[in-house]
């Protein structure tokens, strides 16, 4: 067996069904021979984003994989690898490397060296017969502990080296739980708290601990908010939901966080970021995380619970049974949330229901939410205004129906996520919401959706401007129009062979969405371009 065939066979045994990539990387051919479907993209970053989504939507039960050419391909891929690292998403990255004799000669790009600080591990293949050990280490790191990309670099002169037969079995996925003594302390603190708040991160998704999260909330009558990554971990139509925290959030979330006496973070890092909630100074903090390096990193913690979010919640619920005999009455907390949420929402209703033209982006997203079947869709935002305009108002009802992100915010990330989500969950309506800045970065890969038969629905908010930069670039805008951008993106979608429609009239928003949904059901990728105003107001709290 040749080295390339051995790598593909190991991937097949590990359950990899799709390999995203861009040639030349000889793994593509070896994988196709093993019935692993290759998806060829127009730029490397999108392929990594697609692999990222495959891992996310399956909670890591299926590992997304990406490969690229040595040199420029690897250089172009760096941003996508860094994004997955920032978001703690397990992705197998297999760059081709320069031939061994020049792999370490300047200026050749050496992926296993250059990307080492944005991956969980990076290992070059040096001896072909070691491939089973190398891939075993890689998949063990992908399936265990905190998520992140794992890189295996294959020099281009090694693919056809003989390795003989391989004895390889898929690796185990292990879980570990918190110290029982700390669980006792945490349960007592929660039971005695007067105003507890649960802050759920994306660790809930990876552990598939949605049921236990709901149980804890019900037992303590505790309100739940999430990070952007954790959005959809808790039904946001539930009376105890505070929504998701980002640049923008509901007023009710800010009030409850600030007035909490105990905040328990579950499956989160509490990373300080402009794209998350600022934690108040007063409360006690219980931090339940998979990674001990998160403790006391950005938030001073009173109790640390290290382990899988599901096992942690199981342990907490068992310990709380002796403190709280029956679920507490949620009515007073729900009523307080409602008393703050409803006036906040009322302040936004003029924008959410605006009949203006150009269209208000809030109206577009409000109509979208009330037209699609939220229980059977997956939606993601993009960087900038689309994120801030959708995240406070879109109420996710089912786990993993919203792919949120925000540790690092690369424009154009959402398109690849939507395509990867559709590959992982073909029965779902998969959508990305982006602006005319983001489409400038990755819009060419709408052609990938057409060519690879991935019928997503892309919602583009086009205001012909870098609107959120207007306040910080007044001189350059006035003198040189530096924030102006333009394009007819619906026409672009049609030119690529997809369905493209430009919408300018508010009465056509819902009919256009319905037409788009129908086209996706026929197997056609859709881009709906809504011409919007330069809306800059967001719900900062």
N, C-alpha and C positions, 0 to 999 in steps of 0.2 A: 504494500500500500504506500502510495506517495504521501508526502507531508500534507499537501493541500487537501487530498481526499480524507486523510485522517482528521484534520481540523473540521471539515464539513460533517464527517460522520459523528464526531463528538458533539457538535452543535445539534445535529438531528437527535441524538440520544438525550440531549438536555432539553428537548422540546422546542427548539427554535424552528419556527415555520416560515419566517420572513427575514430576508437579509436586505436591508437598505444599503445603497452604496452608489459609487460612481467609479467607472473604470479609469485607468487599468488597475485592477486588483484581481489576481487570478483566483481568489476565493470565490468570486461570483460564479465562475464556471464550475468549480468543484461543488459548490453548494447546490447549484441548479441540477447537477447530476444526481444529487441526493434528494431531490424533490423539495428543496427549500426555495421558496419563491423569491427571486430577486426583484427589487423595486429600484429602478434607476431614477435619480433625481437630477435637477438642473444645477444645483449647487449643494456642496457637502453639508452645510449647516442644516438644511431642511431634512436631509436624510437622518441626521442625528435626532432632530426634533420628532420625526416619525417614530424612530426606535424608542425614544423617550416615552411617547404616548402609549406604545404597545405595552411597555412595562407598567406604566401608571394604571391604565384601564384594567389590567389583569391583576393589580396589586402584587406584581412581581412573580406571579405564577407562570407567566410567559416572559422571557427576557428578550427585550429589543436588541437587535444587533446591527452594526454598521461597519462598512469597510470602505477604504479609499486608497487612492494612489499615493505612492511615496512622493516626497517633495511638495509640489503645489497643492495636491489633494489634501495632504495632512495639514499643511499650513492653513488652507481654507477651512478645515474642519475644527480648528482650535476653539472657535467661539461656541460651537455646539457642544463640545466636550465640557467646556467651562460652565455652560448653562446647566447641563445635567448635574455637574458637580455641585453647583450652587443650590440646586433644588433637591439634592440627595436622591437622584434617580439612578437605579442600576441599569447600565447599558454596556453591552459587550462591544468594544471598539477594536477593530482589527486593521490597523494601517499596514500597507505594504511598506517595507523599508528599503533603503538603498542597499545595493550589494554589499556584503560584509567587508570587502576589502576597502570600501570608501565610506562606510556607514558613519564613521567618526571623523571624517575629513571636512574641514570648513570649506564652504558654507552649507553643506548638506544638512537638511532638517532631519533630526533624529527624534522621532515621536516619543520613544520611551524615555528619553531624557527631557525633551522640551515640555512634555505634557505631564510630567510626574507630579507637579503640585496641583493639578486639577483632576486627578483620578485617585481612586482608592489604591490602585496598584498599577505599575507599568512594568512589563517584562518582555524583553526581546527573545525570540527563538534563536538560540545559539547552536544547540545540538538537536537535530531533527528527531532523534529517537526519544527525546525528553518531552515530546509534545503532550502525552497523556498527563504527565505531572504538571506541566505548565497550564493546560486547560482545566485540570482539576482544581488547581489553586485559583484560577480566574473565576470559575463558576461558584466555588465555595465562597469567595468574597462577594460575588454578585448576590448570592442567596442568603447571606448571613450578615447580621449587624446592620448598621446604618447604610442606607443605599448610596450608590455613587457609581460612576463609570469605571470599568476595568479594562485596561489596554494590553493587548498582546500584539507585538510588532513582528511581522514576518519578512525577513529580507527577501528581496525579489529573486535572488539566486538560489533559494532553498525550496521552492514549492514542489519541485519534482524529485527531491531527495527521498530515497526509500526509508521507510520506518518499520516495515514488517507489519504483522498483525497487531492490533491494539486491544488491550483488555481494559475497557473503560465502562464504568457504570455511572449513571447520573448521581450527582452529589446530593447530600442531604441538606435540608433547610432546617436550622435549629432555632429555637426560641429560648430566651432566658427571662426570668422574672425578678422582681425586687426583693430586697432584704425584708423578711417578715417583721422584724422589729420596727423598721421604718414604716411599713404598711400599717402597723398598729398605731403609731404616732399620727400618721396621716389621717386614718379613719377617725381618731378621736378629735383631731383638729377640725375636720369637715363636719362631724356630728355636732360639735359645739359652736360652729360658725353661725352668725346671725344673718350675714349677707354673702354666702358663698357664690362664686362665679366660676364656671368651667370654661377654660380656653382650650379648644381642641385643634391640634395641628394635623398635618398629613400623615403622621404616624398611625392615626386611626384608620386611614385608608389602607396603608400597607398591612396592618394587622387584621383588617376587616372586622374591626371592633365596634361597628356601628350600633349593634344591639346593646352591648354593654354600656356604651356611652349614653344611650337613651334610658337605660335602666338606672344609671347613677343620677341622671337629671331628675327622673321621676321620683326616686327614693328621697332625694334631698330637696325636691322642688327648687332645684338650682337652675338658673338661666344658663344658656350655652351660647358662647360666641366662638368663632373659628378664625384661624389665620386664613389668608387667601389660599394657601395650599390645602388647608383643611376644609374649605368650603364644600358643602354637600355631605359632610360627615354626619350632620344633624339636620333633620327636616326643618327648613327655614320657615315653613308655614305653621310650625308648632307654636303654641302660645308662649313657650319658654325660650324661643329662639331670639337671640340678639343680632343675628346676621354675621357677616364676615368682616374682618378688619383689614383695611388697606389704607391707601391715601384718603379714600372716602369711606365713610361708614355712617350708620344711623345714629342719631342722637341718643337713643336708648342704650346703645352699647357703651358709649362714652360715660353716660351717667352711672350705669351699673358697674363698670370697671372702677371708676373713681370712688364709688361708695362701698365697694366690696371690703370685707374684713379678711377674707381668705380667697385667693385665686389659685386654682389648681390647673396647671398646664399639662395636658395629656398628649403625648405624641408630638410634641413641639420642641423647638430649640430656644424659644424666647429671643431669637436673634434681633438685635437692634437694627432697624431698617426704616427708611422713609416710606416703605410700602407695607407697613404693618402698624398695629396699634401701639402707641406709647404706653408702657405699663406704669401705673401710679406708684408712688413711693410708700404709701401707708399700709397696704395689706400684708398679711403673711402670704408667702408663696410656697406651694407644693409643686415641685417640678418632676414630672414623670416623663422620662426620655430614654431612648435606646442608647444614646451616646453620652458617657459620663463627662466628655469634654464640654458638653453644653452647660453643665451645672456651674452657676455663678459666673458665667461668661458675660452676660449683659444684664442679668437680673439677679439680685441677691436672694438666695434661696434659703428657706427655713428647713425644708425637708426634701430630700432627693430620693426618687424612686427610679432605679435603673432597670430597664427591661422592656420587653415587648408590650405595646399598649394594651393588647387583649389580655395577656396574663396579668398585667398590673391592675386592670379594671376588675378582672375576676377576683383577684386577691382583695382589693378594696371592698368590693360588694360583699364578699364573704365576711370580712372583718366588721363592716358596718352593720351587719345583721344583728349583732349584739348591742349596738348603740341605737339604731333606728328600727323599731319593730315593724312599722308599716309605712308606706309612702306618705310623705307629708302633703298637706293640702297645697296644690299649686295656685289656687285661685288668687290669693293676695299678690303673689309675685307676677302672675300673668296680667292682673289688672294694672299693676304699676307699669309694667312694660307697655301695655296698650295705651296707658295715659300719656306716655312720652312719645311712643312711636306714631300714634295717629296724628297729633299736631305737626310732628316733623314731616310726615308723609304729605300732609295737607299743604305744607309750604312748597312742596315740590310738584304738586299736581298740575299747576299751570304749565310747567315744562313737560311733564310726563304726558300731558294730554293736549299739548299745543297744536293749533291748526296753522301755524306759521309756515310760510315758504320763503326762503329755503327751510327745509325741515329741521325741527329741533331733534338732535340725536337722542335725547331722552324719550321723545315720543316714538321714535323708531324702535328703540329697545323695549319700551313698555308694550307696544303693539306686538312685537316679536314674542315676548314672554306670554302674552295672552292669546297667541295664535297657535304656537307649537304645543305638542304633547310633552310637557316637561318630564313626565315619568319615563319617557322613552326617547330621550335625546341626551347628547353630550355636547356641551358648549364650552368654549374657552374665550378669554379676552385676548387683547394684545397689550403691548406697552403703551403708556401715555393715556390720553383721554378715554379711549374705549374701555380700558380697565376701570377707570374711576367713574365712568358713567353707567356701567352695568353692575359692578359688584355690590353696591349697597341696595339695589332695587330688585335684582333678579333673585327670586326666592327658590332655591334648589330644594327639590322634594325627595330625590333618590340618591343613594350613595354613588359617587363618581359620575354624577350627571353634570358636574361642573369641574373643569380642570383649571384650578387657580395656581398662580405662581407670582413670584415677586422678589426673591432674594437678589436676583440680577435680572435686568429687564431689557433684553435684546428685542429691538423692533423686528417684527416679522415672525416671531416664535409661534404664534397661534396657528398659522396655516399648516405647518408640519404636524402640530399636535392634533388638529382636526383630522388630517389624513391618516395619521397613525391610529387615532381612536376608531376611525371607520374600518380600518383593517382589523383591529382587535375586536370590534363589536359591530359587525356589518348590519345587524338588525336595527341599529340606532340611527336616528337623524343626528349627524355630527356637524357642528357649526363652529366657525371662528368669527369673532367680531374684531375688525381692525379698522385703521384709518388710512388716509392717503399717504402718510409718512411710512407706515409699516409695509404697505404693499410695494413701495419703492425698493424695499430691501429683498423681499422674497417672492414678489408677485409672479415672476416667471415660472415658478413651480406650480401655478395653477394648471399649466400645461401637463405637469406630472400627474395631477389628478385626472385629467382627461385621458392621457395616454395609458395610464395604469388602471383605468376603470375604477376610480375611487370617488363615488358620488357624494361629495360633501356639499354643504350649503355655506357659502362665504358671504358674510354681511359686511359690506364696506361703507364706512361713513366718510364721505368725501366733502371736505369744506375748502379744498384748494389752498390749504394753509397749514403751516406748523402752528396751530392756534395757541397751544399752551406756551410757546416760546415768544409770543407777541410782546408780553410784558417785560421779558428779559432781553429782547433784541429790538428795541424801538428805533434806534439810530440806523442800524443796518437794514431794517425793514423800510424805513422812510426813504433812505438814500439809495438803496440797492435792491429793495424787494426781496431780501434774503430769506424771508419766511414763506414766500409764495411757492407753491408746487401745483402741478396740474396733470391731467390725464383723463382719457375716456376709458375707464377700466372695464365697463360692461362690454364695450366693443372689443377690448383685448380678450376677454373671456370667450366671446363668440369667435374671434379669430383663432383661438386655440382649439375650438371645437366643442366648447362647453355652452351652457346657457347663460347669457348675460342680459341683464335688464337694468336700466337706469330709471330711478323713481324720483320725481320732483314734487308730486302732489300728495298731501297728507291722506287724502281719501284712497290713494292707491297703495298705501303701505301694506295693509293686510292682504288685499288681493294679490300683490306681488309675492308676498311671503307664501301664500297658498299655491301660487303657480310654481314657485321655487321648490316647495316640498314635493309637489307632484312630479317635477322633473327628476329630483333625486330618486324617487321611487321607480322611475323609468331607467335609472342607472346613469343619469347625466349629471356631472358636476355643475354647480350653480354659483354664480356670482351676482348678488343683488347690490347695485351701487345706489346709495341714497345720498342725494345732494343736500348737505346740511349746512346750518349756520356755524359761525365760528364761536361755538359755545365753550366758555372757559370756566364756568361756575361748577364747582364740585362740592360734595357734602363733607367738607373737612370738619372734624370735631376736636 
